[in-house]
Amino acid sequence: MNTTDKIAMAALIFSLISLGWQIFAWWKDRTKISTRSSFYTGNGVAPERYLPSLFVSIAVDGPRAVVLRLLCLRFEDGQWSGTYIGDTKTGTRLSDGGHFEMTMSGEDLSTSDDRGYFDAVEIFFKDSLGREHVVKNSRENLIKVRAEEREFYAERKAQRLAEQAAKKEAQASDPLITDH
């Protein structure tokens, strides 16, 4: 191996180290975005029971700011619907350490149009660059909200039917009670 080969080998190694450093610096400079969702059960027993809800949040960790524009719901057919976050023109700017959070109930997690009624199957945030940030565990937690919601309304219906039956029974036993 002559001197020219040694210089070429040193230059190759130096350029590979430089390339590695540039990739590391680029990766370190990226904004890291974390999303999460939490399911909150409707505590209590009817009639004091509350509807279940879903808590969603997004946090930014990194040197670059992110501008959130929409909180979106994706439906089974792949279509999506969004609600603006903050001002419709500029959105909400989240810088290093910034976060946005929101609690949603069952009625916030569906939509309807002339084709029918649709339940969301996934939640995601959309930023000003058009990137989608899917909320972790949103699919699982949406299923939990729907299941508990059905249970809630079934309890409500059973309670209402029991009240109506008791009222009819009271009316049948006492003819002076009238329904106003």
Protein Blocks (a to p, Z undefined) as FASTA:
>chain_A
ZZklmmmmmmmmmmmmmmmmmmmmmmmmpccddddddddddedjdfkbccddddddddde
djbdcddfbdcdddfkopacdddehjfklopaddehiacdddddfklmgccdfkbccddf
bdcdddfkopacddehklmmmmmmmmmmmmmmmmmmmmmmmmmmmmmmmmmmmmkbccZZ
